[in-house]
Amino acid sequence: MTTIPTEVTLDQRRAACRALGLPPAMVADLRLAREGVRASLYVLDREGRRIAHGEQPLTAEVHIPAAEEVTTP
């Protein structure tokens, strides 16, 4: 059995976001599941600043479905 990591580094998180085509600075949360990926992204104003809702930043959830086909690099 492989060892399960106890943490994910910032570089690993950024690499995962980039691999999915998501700008790392906009990703608030990222979840992998059988059906694909769910990401919570910060909502930005026209100047690129995060929009707050009360005390918390406003986010939007996106779903990236898993492909049916299996690809190998």
Rosetta constraint file for C-alpha pairs under 8 A:
AtomPair CA 8 CA 12 HARMONIC 6.26 0.50
AtomPair CA 8 CA 13 HARMONIC 6.76 0.50
AtomPair CA 9 CA 13 HARMONIC 6.33 0.50
AtomPair CA 10 CA 14 HARMONIC 6.15 0.50
AtomPair CA 11 CA 15 HARMONIC 6.07 0.50
AtomPair CA 12 CA 16 HARMONIC 6.17 0.50
AtomPair CA 13 CA 17 HARMONIC 6.30 0.50
AtomPair CA 13 CA 24 HARMONIC 7.76 0.50
AtomPair CA 14 CA 18 HARMONIC 6.17 0.50
AtomPair CA 14 CA 24 HARMONIC 5.41 0.50
AtomPair CA 15 CA 19 HARMONIC 6.06 0.50
AtomPair CA 16 CA 20 HARMONIC 6.37 0.50
AtomPair CA 17 CA 21 HARMONIC 6.24 0.50
AtomPair CA 17 CA 22 HARMONIC 4.97 0.50
AtomPair CA 17 CA 23 HARMONIC 6.42 0.50
AtomPair CA 17 CA 24 HARMONIC 5.46 0.50
AtomPair CA 17 CA 27 HARMONIC 7.70 0.50
AtomPair CA 18 CA 22 HARMONIC 5.53 0.50
AtomPair CA 18 CA 23 HARMONIC 6.45 0.50
AtomPair CA 18 CA 24 HARMONIC 6.78 0.50
AtomPair CA 22 CA 26 HARMONIC 7.61 0.50
AtomPair CA 22 CA 27 HARMONIC 7.29 0.50
AtomPair CA 23 CA 27 HARMONIC 6.80 0.50
AtomPair CA 26 CA 41 HARMONIC 5.28 0.50
AtomPair CA 26 CA 42 HARMONIC 5.17 0.50
AtomPair CA 26 CA 43 HARMONIC 7.84 0.50
AtomPair CA 27 CA 39 HARMONIC 6.82 0.50
AtomPair CA 27 CA 40 HARMONIC 6.02 0.50
AtomPair CA 27 CA 41 HARMONIC 4.59 0.50
AtomPair CA 27 CA 42 HARMONIC 6.32 0.50
AtomPair CA 28 CA 39 HARMONIC 7.47 0.50
AtomPair CA 28 CA 40 HARMONIC 5.35 0.50
AtomPair CA 28 CA 41 HARMONIC 5.40 0.50
AtomPair CA 28 CA 42 HARMONIC 6.20 0.50
AtomPair CA 28 CA 59 HARMONIC 7.59 0.50
AtomPair CA 29 CA 39 HARMONIC 5.55 0.50
AtomPair CA 29 CA 40 HARMONIC 4.96 0.50
AtomPair CA 29 CA 41 HARMONIC 7.12 0.50
AtomPair CA 30 CA 37 HARMONIC 7.20 0.50
AtomPair CA 30 CA 38 HARMONIC 5.95 0.50
AtomPair CA 30 CA 39 HARMONIC 4.45 0.50
AtomPair CA 30 CA 40 HARMONIC 6.49 0.50
AtomPair CA 31 CA 37 HARMONIC 5.71 0.50
AtomPair CA 31 CA 38 HARMONIC 5.18 0.50
AtomPair CA 31 CA 39 HARMONIC 6.26 0.50
AtomPair CA 32 CA 36 HARMONIC 6.15 0.50
AtomPair CA 32 CA 37 HARMONIC 4.66 0.50
AtomPair CA 32 CA 38 HARMONIC 6.55 0.50
AtomPair CA 33 CA 37 HARMONIC 6.02 0.50
AtomPair CA 33 CA 38 HARMONIC 7.92 0.50
AtomPair CA 34 CA 66 HARMONIC 7.25 0.50
AtomPair CA 35 CA 65 HARMONIC 5.84 0.50
AtomPair CA 35 CA 66 HARMONIC 5.43 0.50
AtomPair CA 36 CA 63 HARMONIC 7.18 0.50
AtomPair CA 36 CA 64 HARMONIC 5.61 0.50
AtomPair CA 36 CA 65 HARMONIC 4.31 0.50
AtomPair CA 36 CA 66 HARMONIC 4.14 0.50
AtomPair CA 36 CA 67 HARMONIC 7.92 0.50
AtomPair CA 37 CA 63 HARMONIC 5.78 0.50
AtomPair CA 37 CA 64 HARMONIC 5.06 0.50
AtomPair CA 37 CA 65 HARMONIC 6.39 0.50
AtomPair CA 37 CA 66 HARMONIC 7.31 0.50
AtomPair CA 38 CA 61 HARMONIC 6.86 0.50
AtomPair CA 38 CA 62 HARMONIC 5.73 0.50
AtomPair CA 38 CA 63 HARMONIC 4.57 0.50
AtomPair CA 38 CA 64 HARMONIC 6.32 0.50
AtomPair CA 39 CA 61 HARMONIC 5.61 0.50
AtomPair CA 39 CA 62 HARMONIC 5.36 0.50
AtomPair CA 39 CA 63 HARMONIC 6.53 0.50
AtomPair CA 40 CA 59 HARMONIC 5.92 0.50
AtomPair CA 40 CA 60 HARMONIC 5.47 0.50
AtomPair CA 40 CA 61 HARMONIC 4.35 0.50
AtomPair CA 40 CA 62 HARMONIC 6.39 0.50
AtomPair CA 41 CA 59 HARMONIC 5.24 0.50
AtomPair CA 41 CA 60 HARMONIC 5.33 0.50
AtomPair CA 41 CA 61 HARMONIC 6.26 0.50
AtomPair CA 41 CA 62 HARMONIC 7.58 0.50
AtomPair CA 42 CA 50 HARMONIC 6.29 0.50
AtomPair CA 42 CA 51 HARMONIC 7.67 0.50
AtomPair CA 42 CA 57 HARMONIC 6.80 0.50
AtomPair CA 42 CA 58 HARMONIC 6.01 0.50
AtomPair CA 42 CA 59 HARMONIC 4.41 0.50
AtomPair CA 42 CA 60 HARMONIC 6.52 0.50
AtomPair CA 43 CA 50 HARMONIC 5.78 0.50
AtomPair CA 43 CA 51 HARMONIC 5.86 0.50
AtomPair CA 43 CA 57 HARMONIC 7.70 0.50
AtomPair CA 43 CA 58 HARMONIC 5.63 0.50
AtomPair CA 43 CA 59 HARMONIC 5.24 0.50
AtomPair CA 43 CA 60 HARMONIC 6.51 0.50
AtomPair CA 44 CA 48 HARMONIC 5.17 0.50
AtomPair CA 44 CA 49 HARMONIC 5.11 0.50
AtomPair CA 44 CA 50 HARMONIC 4.42 0.50
AtomPair CA 44 CA 51 HARMONIC 5.53 0.50
AtomPair CA 45 CA 49 HARMONIC 5.43 0.50
AtomPair CA 45 CA 50 HARMONIC 6.39 0.50
AtomPair CA 45 CA 51 HARMONIC 6.24 0.50
AtomPair CA 50 CA 57 HARMONIC 6.47 0.50
AtomPair CA 50 CA 58 HARMONIC 7.32 0.50
AtomPair CA 51 CA 57 HARMONIC 5.79 0.50
AtomPair CA 51 CA 58 HARMONIC 5.59 0.50
AtomPair CA 52 CA 56 HARMONIC 5.53 0.50
AtomPair CA 52 CA 57 HARMONIC 4.10 0.50
AtomPair CA 52 CA 58 HARMONIC 5.16 0.50
AtomPair CA 53 CA 57 HARMONIC 5.79 0.50
AtomPair CA 53 CA 58 HARMONIC 5.48 0.50
